[in-house]
Amino acid sequence: MTPLVTSAVLLAAVTHAGWNAIAHKITDKLVGFTLIAGGGVLIGLVLMPFGSFPAARAWPYLLASAVIHIVYFALLMKSFRLGDFGQAYPIARGTAPLVVAVFAAVFAHEVPNGWGAAGIALSCAGLTGVALWGLRGRRPNWAAIGAALATGLTIAAYTVVDGLGVRASGSPLGYIAWLMVIEGLAIPAYAVWRWRGETLAVLRPFAWLGLLGAALSVAAYALVLWAQTKAELAPISALRESSILVGAAIGAVVFKERFGAPRIAAAGLLVVGIALMLHAS
């Protein structure tokens, strides 16, 4: 976790929160995710000539990741449809780091040392605190919470699959380009089938906002994939999920959702956890 890698992942955290906020802002979630996924396809096609074709051993990971991403998008749409951004986003992102740590130990043989394990645990506690604060004073929306938790599991799955895949690919840029194209076709294809001749009319009012979300999405994940070729998966996952602080702030400022002192304390736990992980590495 060099300063360059750390900076790249933190930048990815900010851009990731940004595209998720855009996806939440567009009222019709299918419109938002069609534009973001479709824009990702276009960006992937533009990037392809600048990156090498992924090595053969990377393709099982790439194809598996594309399927997981499609499930992830569907669950994320559902969680945004059912719950507040400041609640759904932290729960979805907050469940991932601990699961990634387990998966990375099993599949990538990356076992954190004592400091690293403590950092991951503290970070998860902080992430959980940011998420649970959104439930205070209201009846829990279990459907929204369930969708967000399921989203978190898919995040953990594709994080590990792509971490292994991009390392095997020989070309992080080529891997992200092909991943964006393959995973991004499903949602636009479904939207065209559903709207048929009205597709352009439905998408046009939100086109520029959705394409901005697509650019942020590709940039965020490209930075993370590059970082995964330089450092272990679990610390990168936990550091990336600092995006929930940005997401909670966006929820408070843009969507007028509560933030509160307990979330500030939870954010402090997250910062300490990140510091321990960086010390461990």
Order of alpha helices (4+ residues) and beta strands (2+ residues): alpha-alpha-alpha-alpha-alpha-alpha-alpha-alpha-alpha-alpha-alpha-alpha-alpha-alpha
